[in-house]
Amino acid sequence: MELSLERPEDFLYVRRIEDDAVTIVDRRFTRSLVLARDQVIEDWPVRDAGQMQPEDVQLILELKPEVVLLGTGARQQFPNADTLGAFTRRDVGVEVMDNAAAARTHSVLAGEGRDVVVAFILPE
């Protein structure tokens, strides 16, 4: 069987996930970031999901996503209820998972043409 590599051309994709970094296409990021279909927002100030506050999601909501994937590092860690409520009050779905799962899910949803935003929390 012949295998071929297909790279998405209509959205930015995650090439690699490490405990302390995310590679988007060919660029490695070592600070928390937000990834939309066509842009990377660098240096998102969140370093710990447990410390997130509702104002930390404002940048994400400004992108008007259909669904948000919150990658919380090497392990899944839920933010507090007030922070999750900031998404639901705006009728935006949010899924909390580890960074590797968030990257895989992003690839599937973006490949389907969904308006998905993924936020990756990376340690300093």
N, C-alpha and C positions, 0 to 999 in steps of 0.2 A: 504494500500500500504506500502510495506517495503522500507525504505530508508537506504542506506549505504554510508559511507564516503569513497571516493576514494582519496588517496593522490598521487600526481604525483611522480614518481620515477626517471624520466629521466630529470627533470629540477628542479631548486630551485624555490619555489613558495612563494607568499606573503600570509601570514596568516591573517594579520591585518594591517589596516591603521588608524592612529590617526593624529590629526593636527600637532603634533610635533614628531611623531615616525612612523617607519615602522617595522613590524615584518616579518622576512624572516624565514620560517620554524618555528623554536622555538627560534630564537634570535631577540631581540629588538634593533633597531638602532635609535639613536637620532640625528645623523648628516647626511648630504646629502650623498648619495651613488649611485653607479651604479650597476645594477644587470644584469648579463648575465645568460645564461642557467645553467652554471656550476660554477659560481663564483660571489662573492660579492666584489666590490671594495669600501672599506670604506673611509670615510673622503674626499669625493669629495669636493673641496673647494668652490663650488658655493652655495650661500645662498639666491640669489635673481635673478629670471629669467631676470628681467629688467636690471640687471648689467652684464649679461653674455657677454663674448667676444669670438670671434672665437677660440682662443687658449684653452678655457674651454672645447671644444668638442673634442679635440685631443685624450684624453684618451678613449672616447667612440668610436671614429673612428678606433682606433687601434684594437678594438675587431672585426672589420669587420662585422658589423651587416647588415642584410637585411633591417631592419626597426628599428627606434629609437622612443621610447615613452618618451617624456619629461614631467614628473610630476612636476608641478610648485608650489606645496603646496596645501593649502585648496581651492584656486581659480586658475582658468586658467589665466596665464599671459604670453604673448608672448615675447620672446627675440627680440633683434633688428634684422634687415634684414641681416646684415653682419654675425651674428652668425648663423642664419638659413641657409644662403648661404654656410657656411662651410660644411653643410651636403649635400646640393644639388650639390655642386661642386664635391663631391665624389660619386654621384649617390646613396646616401643613403636617403631613405624616413624618414621623421620625422613628428610626430604628437605631438602637444602640448595640454595638458589637465591637469586637477587637479590630485592630487596624487591618489585619490580613483578610478577615471576613468582609470588612467594609470595602476593601479594594476589589475583591472578587464580585461582590454584589453590585458595585458601581459599574464594573465592566459589563455585566449582564444587562442592567437597566439602561445604561447609556447606549449599549448596542441595540436595544429595542427602541431607541429614540425617546426615551422618557426624560423628563426635565428633572434630573437628579443632581444633588449637590452632596459632596462628601467632605466632612471635616475630620482631619486627622490630628489627634493630640499626640505630641511627641515630647519626651522629657527633655529638659535643658541639659 
